[in-house]
């Protein structure tokens, strides 16, 4: 490179540096003017608005100051090595700077106006948000669910469970919830305590289900009623459902049998699916209304008799409300809601007064539930039938031997039909003969409901006295209910009663310890043991067992404990036999339970002590002679391979049967074998046993008894041969058919 070229390049560099210097000075001047303008920004007279504006721009000013300082430092560094610019360029620069300053001022004014507008808009938005928040707080509605717990909702119905509640509002809600809980614990929820709109809606739903009730759609109605029970208070739904059912079924001039039938089936289904308190509520209310209506009807009839009305007018004035209520109670009995104890109590109450109204109710009772009553407790039904016949005889004597009225003749016809076994077998266990009162299909449906629920309730063993005095004595049949009993007022001999109670408690403690020694390993068995061993006689023991209120499966333990106690006695005690016969008369299921218990004894006979075998053989003989059991229970034994203790058991059993006073009664014991299926094997086995093991009676000390036994053995052998032929011919006929 030569000197001229180097000089030209150096001149260009010097010229570029001069331009750079002028630009840097211009930028520096702009920055200085900008900072000066920021310091001299106009302020508003309102101090609050200036503070808001300063707060609003604080962040932007800090960022702009930082940026300006950074630019100034950078410009100073660039201008440090630059040379001075020419005067002409300085003039042009000053003119440009003046124009830039004017533009900057205009720009600042526009920014200030826009910032003020933004500030006003932000303030306005804040005010609107606060106003909306206050309106939402005012729109918050505090409601309670069905359990009294607060639920926060807005006007649009959306729940706000997490909304803030002030302390005073929380205390108020808590106090109201506690008051509602206390009222619910002491009294039932009345319809007046519920919101009118919700009350109308609930009543409308229940009415809608009852209006479409029939046998064909019972399942859907029951499911819908279960939903209603789950979504509302049970006591309130019970009250409304009872009111609507009574309005539908208790017509004063017509017997509403079809509606009563489906209504009773619905209550029975809810008794199993919702809870036992539903059945207890309906039984109590219906029985009370029944007794009140009977008293009112008797009062009206007595007033009509005083005014000398004709029979036609009297018949027209007779109300059908008691009949409808009686049908409802009997339907609940047929559907398994209530036990036969209550029905027999009503039966006795009607028989005692035996007015025209009572006669009509007895007729309905026997018509609807006669066969079921005979199946449940035949002995009690015989007693009540005898009482009715006695009342009819007394009425005929008082009327000078005239024929009884038509209603009484109907009752006598029903009694005659109940005595005939053919009528009982045709009617079955439904307690009705057919037609409008046929409940066979509804019973099948209730069986499916029990299967669906999985935990079916047993019939309520409640008496008429307990229902009529429930307000004073309490309601033990309702879960969570109280029971006061019959000792509400203490007598003058409180000290003696306390001593007796203490003595009873000590005796029960002693029996409980004895029960543990006898390997009673469950609470149910211990209670049964105390009831059996602490009773004064068999009737007292029977009452104690009933007061335990055992369920169906728990009642089976009574038979096990009774046979165990009988086997542990040093001598056979007929107390156990009489009690066992009473249990078999009360319920047919005990017969089958005794048979199963004896089969268990047969399996372990070789491991039992001789004394226990002797006592239990005596027990079986007594049950066979009383027709509670049959000799067909011996069909599980193999008579060709009997061991020593099995032979001992059967010898004691047969000797007790052979010692019976009447030979005809002894023959009937063996003849009943023909009534059982596959009787041929049992008859042949007994014949083998008589030929092999009942040939001599050396253990009998009385000569007359020995001769009687030998004579009876011969007659039984010939009888067994005849029975074997009859059984063989019967089996052949069955096989041909």
VMD Tcl script that draws the C-alpha trace (Angstrom):
set ca {
  {0.00 0.00 0.00}
  {1.45 3.45 -0.93}
  {1.27 6.70 1.05}
  {-1.64 8.23 -0.91}
  {-3.86 5.27 -0.36}
  {-2.97 5.18 3.30}
  {-3.81 8.84 3.65}
  {-7.23 8.42 1.99}
  {-8.10 5.52 4.27}
  {-7.06 7.48 7.31}
  {-9.25 10.38 6.21}
  {-12.27 8.11 5.84}
  {-11.69 6.77 9.32}
  {-11.45 10.22 10.72}
  {-14.67 11.22 8.94}
  {-16.54 8.14 10.28}
  {-15.35 8.87 13.78}
  {-16.63 12.41 13.48}
  {-20.09 11.19 12.51}
  {-20.10 8.71 15.35}
  {-19.17 11.40 17.79}
  {-22.04 13.63 16.66}
  {-24.50 10.76 16.98}
  {-23.29 9.96 20.44}
  {-23.64 13.56 21.54}
  {-27.15 13.66 20.12}
  {-28.15 10.50 21.98}
  {-26.63 11.80 25.17}
  {-28.56 15.02 24.86}
  {-31.79 13.11 24.23}
  {-31.22 10.99 27.31}
  {-30.57 14.04 29.45}
  {-33.72 15.75 28.17}
  {-35.75 12.57 28.76}
  {-34.59 12.28 32.37}
  {-35.27 15.95 32.94}
  {-38.77 15.59 31.49}
  {-39.49 12.59 33.72}
  {-38.57 14.60 36.79}
  {-40.81 17.48 35.69}
  {-43.94 15.36 34.97}
  {-47.18 17.19 35.93}
  {-48.96 16.02 39.15}
  {-52.71 15.92 39.95}
  {-54.28 17.90 42.80}
  {-55.80 14.66 44.27}
  {-53.18 13.08 46.44}
  {-54.84 9.68 46.33}
  {-54.90 9.63 42.52}
  {-51.22 10.66 42.33}
  {-50.32 7.93 44.73}
  {-52.26 5.42 42.68}
  {-50.58 6.73 39.51}
  {-47.12 6.56 41.10}
  {-47.82 3.05 42.29}
  {-49.15 2.10 38.87}
  {-45.99 3.43 37.06}
  {-43.41 2.44 39.64}
  {-42.45 -0.76 37.91}
  {-42.27 0.87 34.44}
  {-40.20 3.82 35.72}
  {-37.69 1.58 37.36}
  {-37.28 -0.44 34.20}
  {-36.98 2.75 32.05}
  {-34.43 4.32 34.44}
  {-32.33 1.22 34.34}
  {-32.46 1.19 30.57}
  {-31.60 4.92 30.31}
  {-28.65 4.55 32.65}
  {-27.34 1.62 30.65}
  {-27.63 3.61 27.40}
  {-25.86 6.62 28.97}
  {-22.96 4.50 30.15}
  {-22.63 2.89 26.77}
  {-22.75 6.26 24.97}
  {-20.13 7.77 27.29}
  {-17.77 4.89 26.59}
  {-18.25 5.33 22.84}
  {-17.85 9.10 23.04}
  {-14.65 8.90 25.13}
  {-12.46 8.10 22.10}
  {-14.31 10.26 19.56}
  {-13.18 13.69 18.34}
  {-15.14 16.93 18.23}
  {-17.58 17.45 15.37}
  {-17.78 20.43 13.06}
  {-19.80 23.58 13.81}
  {-22.17 22.98 10.89}
  {-23.03 19.52 12.07}
  {-23.57 20.91 15.56}
  {-26.11 23.37 14.22}
  {-27.97 20.71 12.39}
  {-27.79 18.55 15.47}
  {-29.24 21.27 17.67}
  {-32.14 21.75 15.25}
  {-32.82 18.02 15.19}
  {-32.56 17.93 18.95}
  {-35.15 20.70 19.32}
  {-37.54 18.86 17.02}
  {-36.94 15.63 18.96}
  {-37.63 17.39 22.25}
  {-40.95 18.74 20.98}
  {-41.92 15.30 19.71}
  {-40.93 13.80 23.05}
  {-43.08 16.27 24.96}
  {-46.10 15.46 22.78}
  {-45.47 11.77 23.28}
  {-45.28 12.17 27.06}
  {-48.57 14.10 27.12}
  {-50.32 11.36 25.14}
  {-48.90 8.65 27.39}
  {-50.02 10.54 30.49}
  {-53.59 10.86 29.17}
  {-53.73 7.15 28.24}
  {-52.34 6.21 31.65}
  {-54.98 8.27 33.42}
  {-57.70 6.60 31.33}
  {-56.28 3.15 32.14}
  {-56.18 4.02 35.83}
  {-59.83 5.10 35.79}
  {-60.82 1.92 33.93}
  {-58.91 -0.27 36.41}
  {-60.54 1.52 39.36}
  {-63.92 1.04 37.73}
  {-63.23 -2.68 37.17}
  {-62.16 -3.08 40.80}
  {-65.38 -1.42 41.99}
  {-67.47 -3.67 39.74}
  {-65.68 -6.80 41.02}
  {-66.24 -5.77 44.64}
  {-69.92 -5.09 43.93}
  {-70.36 -8.50 42.24}
  {-68.62 -10.19 45.17}
  {-70.97 -8.48 47.63}
  {-73.99 -9.50 45.54}
  {-72.78 -13.13 45.49}
  {-72.33 -13.08 49.24}
  {-75.85 -11.70 49.61}
  {-77.18 -14.40 47.25}
  {-75.65 -17.24 49.24}
  {-78.44 -19.32 50.79}
  {-77.71 -21.49 53.80}
  {-79.70 -24.71 53.64}
  {-79.67 -28.00 55.54}
  {-79.69 -31.54 54.25}
  {-81.98 -34.27 55.65}
  {-79.58 -34.87 58.51}
  {-79.44 -31.22 59.61}
  {-75.97 -30.49 58.21}
  {-75.48 -27.04 56.54}
  {-75.23 -26.98 52.74}
  {-74.21 -23.67 51.08}
  {-75.93 -22.97 47.78}
  {-76.13 -19.97 45.50}
  {-79.24 -18.80 43.69}
  {-78.43 -20.87 40.64}
  {-78.58 -24.05 42.74}
  {-74.89 -24.92 42.60}
  {-73.42 -26.21 45.87}
  {-70.59 -24.31 47.51}
  {-69.43 -26.58 50.32}
  {-66.15 -24.69 50.72}
  {-67.65 -21.18 50.99}
  {-66.53 -19.16 53.95}
  {-69.04 -18.67 56.74}
  {-68.56 -15.99 59.40}
  {-68.25 -17.26 62.98}
  {-71.63 -15.90 64.05}
  {-73.34 -17.63 61.10}
  {-71.56 -20.89 61.83}
  {-72.68 -20.72 65.48}
  {-76.24 -20.04 64.39}
  {-76.29 -22.99 61.98}
  {-74.77 -25.28 64.59}
  {-77.38 -24.24 67.16}
  {-80.22 -24.86 64.71}
  {-78.79 -28.27 63.77}
  {-78.49 -29.27 67.44}
  {-82.05 -28.14 68.12}
  {-83.33 -30.13 65.13}
  {-81.39 -33.22 66.24}
  {-82.81 -32.93 69.76}
  {-86.34 -32.55 68.39}
  {-85.86 -35.57 66.13}
  {-84.57 -37.64 69.04}
  {-87.56 -36.82 71.26}
  {-90.35 -36.63 68.70}
  {-91.08 -37.62 65.16}
  {-90.61 -35.26 62.28}
  {-94.03 -33.90 61.49}
  {-95.08 -32.81 58.05}
  {-95.56 -29.25 59.31}
  {-91.85 -29.07 60.15}
  {-90.89 -29.56 56.51}
  {-90.83 -27.04 53.74}
  {-94.22 -26.87 52.05}
  {-92.83 -27.23 48.55}
  {-90.68 -30.23 49.49}
  {-93.63 -31.70 51.36}
  {-95.88 -31.41 48.33}
  {-93.21 -32.94 46.12}
  {-92.72 -35.91 48.47}
  {-96.47 -36.46 48.78}
  {-96.83 -36.26 45.00}
  {-94.13 -38.91 44.50}
  {-95.72 -41.30 46.98}
  {-99.19 -40.70 45.53}
  {-97.87 -41.38 42.07}
  {-96.57 -44.78 43.13}
  {-99.75 -45.76 44.98}
  {-101.97 -44.70 42.06}
  {-100.29 -47.22 39.76}
  {-99.88 -50.05 42.27}
  {-100.88 -53.53 41.11}
  {-99.55 -57.07 41.28}
  {-97.85 -56.75 37.90}
  {-95.62 -53.77 38.78}
  {-94.90 -54.38 42.46}
  {-91.15 -54.67 41.86}
  {-90.74 -51.25 40.25}
  {-92.93 -49.56 42.86}
  {-91.00 -51.18 45.71}
  {-87.68 -50.04 44.23}
  {-88.96 -46.48 43.83}
  {-90.24 -46.44 47.41}
  {-86.83 -47.62 48.60}
  {-85.28 -44.62 46.82}
  {-87.78 -42.32 48.54}
  {-86.87 -43.79 51.92}
  {-83.17 -43.33 51.23}
  {-83.62 -39.69 50.21}
  {-85.93 -38.58 53.04}
  {-86.51 -39.15 56.73}
  {-88.03 -42.56 57.43}
  {-90.51 -41.31 60.01}
  {-91.84 -38.68 57.60}
  {-92.19 -41.16 54.73}
  {-93.89 -43.62 57.09}
  {-96.46 -41.00 58.10}
  {-97.25 -39.98 54.52}
  {-97.37 -43.57 53.21}
  {-99.67 -44.66 56.06}
  {-101.98 -41.70 55.47}
  {-102.25 -42.37 51.75}
  {-102.74 -46.13 52.21}
  {-105.52 -45.54 54.72}
  {-107.19 -43.06 52.38}
  {-107.07 -45.67 49.63}
  {-108.01 -48.82 51.54}
  {-110.18 -47.81 54.52}
  {-113.40 -47.02 52.70}
  {-116.37 -46.58 55.07}
  {-118.84 -48.44 52.83}
  {-116.77 -50.93 50.78}
  {-114.35 -53.73 51.58}
  {-111.21 -52.86 49.58}
  {-109.70 -56.36 49.52}
  {-107.61 -56.06 46.28}
  {-106.01 -52.77 47.29}
  {-105.39 -54.01 50.83}
  {-103.66 -57.08 49.42}
  {-101.16 -55.14 47.29}
  {-100.73 -52.48 50.00}
  {-99.85 -55.13 52.56}
  {-97.39 -56.71 50.12}
  {-95.70 -53.33 49.61}
  {-95.35 -52.80 53.37}
  {-93.95 -56.33 53.73}
  {-91.38 -55.69 51.00}
  {-90.28 -52.43 52.67}
  {-90.12 -54.30 56.00}
  {-87.38 -56.50 54.54}
  {-85.61 -54.02 52.25}
  {-85.70 -50.77 54.27}
  {-85.79 -51.98 57.87}
  {-87.85 -53.59 60.62}
  {-88.92 -50.18 61.95}
  {-91.17 -49.78 58.89}
  {-93.12 -52.92 59.74}
  {-93.22 -52.03 63.44}
  {-94.61 -48.57 62.67}
  {-97.39 -49.88 60.39}
  {-98.37 -52.72 62.71}
  {-98.64 -50.39 65.70}
  {-100.63 -47.71 63.87}
  {-102.98 -50.16 62.15}
  {-103.75 -52.11 65.33}
  {-104.40 -48.92 67.28}
  {-106.68 -47.56 64.58}
  {-108.43 -50.95 64.44}
  {-109.18 -50.97 68.16}
  {-110.29 -47.32 68.09}
  {-112.59 -47.94 65.13}
  {-114.09 -51.01 66.84}
  {-114.88 -49.00 69.96}
  {-116.37 -46.19 67.87}
  {-118.48 -48.66 65.89}
  {-119.78 -50.27 69.07}
  {-120.67 -46.85 70.43}
  {-122.61 -45.96 67.27}
  {-124.45 -49.28 67.33}
  {-125.45 -48.77 70.96}
  {-126.72 -45.28 70.14}
  {-128.70 -46.63 67.20}
  {-130.16 -49.32 69.45}
  {-131.25 -46.65 71.93}
  {-133.01 -44.74 69.14}
  {-134.82 -47.99 68.02}
  {-133.59 -47.99 64.44}
  {-134.62 -50.79 62.12}
  {-132.21 -53.56 61.17}
  {-132.01 -52.29 57.59}
  {-131.05 -48.83 58.75}
  {-128.56 -50.32 61.18}
  {-126.95 -52.37 58.44}
  {-126.72 -49.32 56.24}
  {-125.04 -47.34 59.00}
  {-122.44 -50.05 59.71}
  {-118.97 -48.85 58.78}
  {-116.50 -51.04 56.91}
  {-113.46 -49.28 58.34}
  {-112.86 -51.93 61.07}
  {-113.19 -54.71 58.49}
  {-110.70 -53.05 56.14}
  {-108.23 -52.48 58.98}
  {-108.64 -56.10 60.10}
  {-107.94 -57.28 56.56}
  {-104.81 -55.11 56.44}
  {-103.49 -56.60 59.70}
  {-104.22 -60.13 58.48}
  {-102.43 -59.44 55.20}
  {-99.38 -58.34 57.15}
  {-99.65 -61.61 59.07}
  {-99.94 -63.68 55.89}
  {-96.92 -61.89 54.41}
  {-94.77 -62.61 57.48}
  {-94.53 -59.11 58.98}
  {-96.18 -59.99 62.30}
  {-96.28 -63.22 64.32}
  {-99.42 -65.19 65.13}
  {-99.19 -64.01 68.77}
  {-100.76 -60.66 67.87}
  {-103.50 -62.30 65.79}
  {-104.48 -64.61 68.66}
  {-104.53 -61.63 71.03}
  {-106.96 -59.87 68.69}
  {-108.96 -63.10 68.42}
  {-109.30 -63.33 72.21}
  {-110.27 -59.67 72.46}
  {-113.09 -60.13 69.93}
  {-114.32 -63.36 71.49}
  {-114.53 -61.82 74.96}
  {-116.93 -59.06 73.87}
  {-118.57 -61.01 70.98}
  {-120.70 -58.16 69.68}
  {-121.98 -57.94 66.11}
  {-118.87 -55.99 65.10}
  {-116.61 -58.54 66.82}
  {-118.40 -61.39 65.07}
  {-117.78 -59.83 61.66}
  {-114.10 -59.28 62.49}
  {-113.73 -62.89 63.71}
  {-115.27 -64.03 60.43}
  {-112.73 -62.02 58.42}
  {-109.89 -63.24 60.64}
  {-110.73 -66.91 60.11}
  {-111.49 -66.39 56.43}
  {-108.16 -64.75 55.61}
  {-105.77 -66.36 58.08}
  {-107.42 -69.49 59.46}
  {-105.26 -72.01 57.62}
  {-102.07 -70.08 58.43}
  {-103.06 -69.90 62.11}
  {-103.62 -73.64 62.16}
  {-100.19 -74.19 60.65}
  {-98.44 -71.83 63.10}
  {-100.14 -72.79 66.38}
  {-102.83 -75.45 66.09}
  {-103.29 -75.77 69.86}
  {-104.10 -72.08 70.30}
  {-106.51 -72.21 67.36}
  {-108.36 -75.16 68.93}
  {-108.73 -73.20 72.16}
  {-110.08 -70.16 70.34}
  {-112.49 -72.25 68.28}
  {-113.78 -73.86 71.47}
  {-114.26 -70.40 72.98}
  {-116.25 -69.29 69.91}
  {-118.46 -72.36 70.08}
  {-119.05 -71.73 73.78}
  {-120.06 -68.12 73.07}
  {-122.45 -69.29 70.34}
  {-124.04 -71.78 72.74}
  {-124.48 -69.11 75.38}
  {-126.06 -66.79 72.82}
  {-128.54 -69.48 71.76}
  {-129.54 -70.14 75.36}
  {-130.07 -66.45 76.02}
  {-132.25 -66.18 72.87}
  {-134.45 -69.11 73.88}
  {-132.90 -71.70 71.55}
  {-133.26 -69.64 68.38}
  {-130.97 -70.19 65.45}
  {-127.87 -67.95 65.49}
  {-127.67 -65.05 63.11}
  {-126.16 -65.40 59.66}
  {-122.72 -64.09 60.60}
  {-122.42 -66.64 63.39}
  {-123.40 -69.44 61.01}
  {-120.66 -68.29 58.63}
  {-118.13 -68.50 61.46}
  {-119.28 -72.01 62.35}
  {-118.96 -73.06 58.71}
  {-115.40 -71.72 58.61}
  {-114.56 -73.60 61.80}
  {-115.95 -76.78 60.29}
  {-113.84 -76.26 57.17}
  {-110.71 -75.68 59.25}
  {-111.26 -78.98 61.03}
  {-111.29 -80.87 57.74}
  {-107.80 -81.77 56.61}
  {-108.84 -81.71 52.96}
  {-109.73 -78.06 53.18}
  {-106.45 -77.34 54.91}
  {-104.46 -79.08 52.22}
  {-106.31 -77.31 49.42}
  {-106.01 -73.90 50.98}
  {-102.34 -74.40 51.64}
  {-100.50 -72.05 53.90}
  {-101.72 -68.92 52.24}
  {-104.67 -68.67 54.53}
  {-107.07 -67.86 51.66}
  {-109.07 -69.89 49.22}
  {-108.53 -67.80 46.12}
  {-110.11 -64.90 44.28}
  {-109.44 -61.36 45.46}
  {-107.63 -62.63 48.56}
  {-105.26 -65.02 46.78}
  {-101.73 -64.03 47.83}
  {-99.74 -66.90 46.34}
  {-98.17 -64.80 43.56}
  {-97.35 -61.96 45.97}
  {-95.70 -64.43 48.36}
  {-93.49 -65.65 45.54}
  {-92.55 -62.06 44.74}
  {-91.75 -61.40 48.41}
  {-89.49 -64.43 48.33}
  {-87.53 -62.80 45.51}
  {-87.38 -59.54 47.49}
  {-85.90 -61.41 50.46}
  {-83.33 -63.00 48.18}
  {-82.41 -59.61 46.75}
  {-82.06 -58.03 50.18}
  {-80.11 -60.96 51.62}
  {-81.20 -60.36 55.23}
  {-84.91 -61.07 55.65}
  {-86.47 -60.07 58.97}
  {-88.40 -62.52 61.13}
  {-92.05 -61.81 62.01}
  {-92.47 -59.36 64.87}
  {-93.35 -61.21 68.10}
  {-95.27 -58.33 69.61}
  {-98.44 -58.64 71.69}
  {-101.58 -56.52 71.65}
  {-100.86 -55.21 75.15}
  {-97.40 -54.01 74.12}
  {-98.80 -52.17 71.10}
  {-101.60 -50.45 73.00}
  {-99.24 -49.36 75.80}
  {-96.27 -48.45 73.62}
  {-96.32 -44.79 74.66}
  {-95.90 -45.70 78.33}
  {-93.81 -48.88 78.13}
  {-91.72 -48.11 75.04}
  {-91.15 -49.87 71.73}
  {-88.62 -52.67 72.02}
  {-89.38 -53.87 68.46}
  {-87.97 -50.68 66.90}
  {-84.20 -50.31 66.51}
  {-83.02 -47.71 69.01}
  {-86.34 -47.72 70.87}
  {-86.71 -47.83 74.62}
  {-88.46 -50.39 76.81}
  {-89.75 -49.45 80.23}
  {-91.65 -52.62 81.03}
  {-94.56 -52.97 83.35}
  {-92.85 -51.62 86.46}
  {-93.15 -47.89 86.01}
  {-94.20 -47.10 89.57}
  {-92.39 -48.52 92.54}
  {-94.55 -50.11 95.20}
  {-94.13 -49.79 98.92}
  {-92.01 -52.93 99.10}
  {-89.13 -51.58 96.97}
  {-86.57 -53.06 99.32}
  {-88.03 -56.54 98.97}
  {-88.12 -56.20 95.19}
  {-84.51 -55.03 95.15}
  {-83.48 -58.01 97.25}
  {-85.31 -60.34 94.91}
  {-83.65 -58.69 91.92}
  {-80.25 -59.04 93.52}
  {-80.94 -62.67 94.29}
  {-82.01 -63.25 90.69}
  {-78.84 -61.57 89.45}
  {-76.70 -63.75 91.69}
  {-78.54 -66.84 90.49}
  {-78.02 -65.84 86.87}
  {-74.31 -65.32 87.50}
  {-74.09 -68.78 89.01}
  {-75.90 -70.28 86.03}
  {-73.62 -68.44 83.62}
  {-70.58 -69.96 85.28}
  {-72.24 -73.37 85.10}
  {-72.98 -72.78 81.41}
  {-69.29 -72.18 80.75}
  {-68.48 -75.48 82.47}
  {-71.01 -77.21 80.22}
  {-69.19 -75.83 77.14}
  {-71.86 -73.31 76.17}
  {-69.50 -71.37 73.94}
  {-71.85 -68.71 72.51}
  {-73.94 -65.97 74.09}
  {-77.12 -67.43 72.63}
  {-76.49 -70.83 74.17}
  {-75.66 -69.23 77.52}
  {-78.94 -67.30 77.50}
  {-80.90 -70.44 76.61}
  {-79.12 -72.41 79.33}
  {-79.95 -69.76 81.96}
  {-83.60 -69.71 80.81}
  {-83.89 -73.52 81.02}
  {-82.08 -74.05 84.30}
  {-83.42 -70.95 86.06}
  {-87.11 -71.62 85.36}
  {-89.48 -72.90 88.04}
  {-91.36 -75.24 85.68}
  {-91.71 -76.00 81.98}
  {-94.25 -73.23 81.42}
  {-91.96 -70.69 83.05}
  {-89.13 -71.97 80.85}
  {-91.33 -71.64 77.78}
  {-92.13 -68.01 78.63}
  {-88.47 -67.25 79.28}
  {-87.48 -68.68 75.92}
  {-90.07 -66.53 74.18}
  {-88.78 -63.42 75.96}
  {-85.33 -64.00 74.47}
  {-86.75 -62.96 71.07}
  {-84.43 -65.27 69.18}
  {-84.24 -65.30 65.40}
  {-85.08 -68.35 63.32}
  {-81.53 -69.74 63.17}
  {-80.94 -68.98 66.85}
  {-84.09 -70.91 67.86}
  {-82.40 -74.12 66.68}
  {-79.94 -73.78 69.54}
  {-82.82 -74.34 72.00}
  {-83.07 -77.97 70.90}
  {-79.31 -78.52 71.16}
  {-79.08 -77.05 74.65}
  {-82.21 -78.91 75.83}
  {-80.89 -82.32 74.71}
  {-77.48 -81.55 76.22}
  {-79.01 -80.69 79.61}
  {-81.27 -83.75 79.45}
  {-78.28 -86.02 78.86}
  {-76.32 -84.54 81.79}
  {-78.99 -85.39 84.40}
  {-78.32 -88.28 86.80}
  {-81.86 -89.54 86.17}
  {-84.22 -88.83 83.32}
  {-86.16 -85.63 84.05}
  {-89.56 -85.33 82.38}
  {-89.26 -81.56 82.64}
  {-87.25 -81.59 79.41}
  {-89.76 -83.87 77.69}
  {-92.76 -81.67 78.52}
  {-90.90 -78.58 77.35}
  {-89.86 -80.32 74.11}
  {-93.47 -81.33 73.41}
  {-94.58 -77.74 74.04}
  {-92.00 -76.43 71.57}
  {-93.09 -78.90 68.89}
  {-96.71 -77.85 69.36}
  {-95.79 -74.18 69.10}
  {-93.85 -74.47 65.85}
  {-93.58 -77.37 63.41}
  {-89.97 -76.45 62.66}
  {-88.88 -77.76 66.05}
  {-89.86 -81.28 65.01}
  {-87.40 -81.24 62.16}
  {-84.74 -79.67 64.38}
  {-85.18 -82.46 66.97}
  {-84.84 -85.05 64.21}
  {-81.58 -83.50 63.01}
  {-80.29 -83.34 66.59}
  {-80.99 -87.04 67.15}
  {-79.23 -87.90 63.90}
  {-76.16 -86.14 65.26}
  {-76.47 -88.23 68.43}
  {-76.64 -91.42 66.34}
  {-73.33 -90.50 64.69}
  {-71.50 -90.23 68.02}
  {-73.31 -92.82 70.14}
  {-70.23 -94.98 70.66}
  {-68.38 -92.07 72.28}
  {-71.20 -91.09 74.69}
  {-71.64 -92.23 78.26}
  {-74.35 -94.84 78.99}
  {-76.25 -92.47 81.30}
  {-76.50 -89.83 78.59}
  {-77.64 -92.43 76.04}
  {-80.30 -93.69 78.46}
  {-81.71 -90.19 79.08}
  {-81.79 -89.26 75.41}
  {-83.42 -92.58 74.48}
  {-86.13 -91.81 77.05}
  {-86.54 -88.36 75.47}
  {-86.94 -89.83 71.97}
  {-89.47 -92.39 73.23}
  {-91.57 -89.65 74.83}
  {-91.53 -87.55 71.64}
  {-92.53 -90.59 69.55}
  {-95.42 -91.48 71.88}
  {-96.69 -87.87 71.79}
  {-96.60 -87.92 67.96}
  {-94.06 -85.09 67.92}
  {-91.61 -87.41 66.13}
  {-91.88 -90.70 64.28}
  {-89.83 -93.88 64.33}
  {-88.85 -92.97 60.78}
  {-86.01 -90.94 62.33}
  {-84.26 -94.33 62.81}
  {-83.92 -94.78 59.04}
  {-80.31 -93.52 59.14}
  {-79.22 -96.49 61.31}
  {-77.80 -99.71 59.89}
  {-79.61 -102.38 61.93}
  {-77.35 -105.14 60.60}
  {-74.16 -103.60 62.06}
  {-75.20 -102.26 65.45}
  {-72.57 -101.84 68.14}
  {-72.94 -102.18 71.89}
  {-74.07 -98.64 72.76}
  {-76.36 -98.45 69.75}
  {-78.08 -101.61 70.95}
  {-78.41 -100.09 74.44}
  {-80.03 -96.94 73.03}
  {-82.53 -98.90 70.89}
  {-83.43 -101.32 73.72}
  {-84.28 -98.44 76.05}
  {-86.29 -96.76 73.28}
  {-88.31 -99.88 72.38}
  {-88.93 -100.93 75.98}
  {-90.42 -97.52 76.76}
  {-92.71 -97.83 73.74}
  {-93.71 -101.39 74.68}
  {-94.56 -100.34 78.26}
  {-97.28 -97.92 77.17}
  {-100.63 -98.61 78.81}
  {-102.76 -98.99 75.68}
  {-101.76 -101.62 73.15}
  {-103.62 -99.63 70.50}
  {-101.42 -96.61 71.18}
  {-98.35 -98.83 70.84}
  {-99.59 -100.19 67.52}
  {-100.23 -96.67 66.19}
  {-96.58 -95.78 66.85}
  {-95.47 -98.45 64.36}
  {-98.33 -97.91 61.94}
  {-97.30 -94.28 61.45}
  {-94.24 -95.60 59.64}
  {-96.40 -96.23 56.57}
  {-97.03 -92.49 56.27}
  {-93.36 -91.81 55.52}
  {-91.41 -92.29 52.32}
  {-89.19 -95.37 51.98}
  {-90.70 -96.94 55.08}
  {-89.72 -100.45 53.91}
  {-86.09 -100.12 55.09}
  {-87.03 -98.86 58.55}
  {-89.67 -101.56 59.05}
  {-87.28 -104.33 57.98}
  {-84.55 -102.94 60.24}
  {-86.86 -102.85 63.27}
  {-87.98 -106.43 62.54}
  {-84.34 -107.55 62.50}
  {-83.68 -105.74 65.79}
  {-86.71 -107.33 67.50}
  {-85.67 -110.82 66.39}
  {-82.02 -110.44 67.45}
  {-81.92 -108.18 70.51}
  {-85.36 -108.24 72.18}
  {-85.60 -111.93 73.01}
  {-85.21 -111.66 76.81}
  {-85.70 -109.02 79.51}
  {-83.52 -110.18 82.38}
  {-82.79 -106.66 83.45}
  {-86.44 -106.04 84.33}
  {-87.00 -106.84 88.05}
  {-90.82 -106.97 87.91}
  {-92.16 -110.34 86.64}
  {-95.42 -108.79 85.44}
  {-93.56 -106.25 83.38}
  {-91.34 -108.97 81.89}
  {-94.36 -110.98 80.82}
  {-96.00 -107.86 79.38}
  {-92.89 -107.04 77.38}
  {-92.65 -110.55 75.95}
  {-96.30 -110.43 74.94}
  {-95.93 -107.03 73.31}
  {-92.79 -108.15 71.42}
  {-94.71 -110.97 69.78}
  {-97.53 -108.67 68.70}
  {-95.06 -106.09 67.36}
  {-93.23 -108.76 65.33}
  {-96.44 -109.82 63.64}
  {-97.42 -106.18 63.14}
  {-94.06 -105.41 61.53}
  {-94.49 -108.33 59.13}
  {-97.86 -106.94 58.03}
  {-96.46 -103.45 57.70}
  {-93.57 -104.75 55.60}
  {-95.99 -106.35 53.15}
  {-98.09 -103.18 52.96}
  {-95.01 -101.05 52.41}
  {-93.74 -103.38 49.67}
  {-97.06 -103.30 47.82}
  {-97.22 -99.51 48.15}
  {-93.74 -99.15 46.68}
  {-94.68 -101.42 43.76}
  {-97.76 -99.33 43.01}
  {-95.66 -96.19 43.15}
  {-93.10 -97.65 40.75}
  {-95.84 -98.68 38.28}
  {-97.36 -95.21 38.39}
}
mol new
graphics top color blue
foreach p $ca { graphics top sphere $p radius 0.5 }
foreach p [lrange $ca 0 end-1] q [lrange $ca 1 end] { graphics top cylinder $p $q radius 0.2 }
display resetview
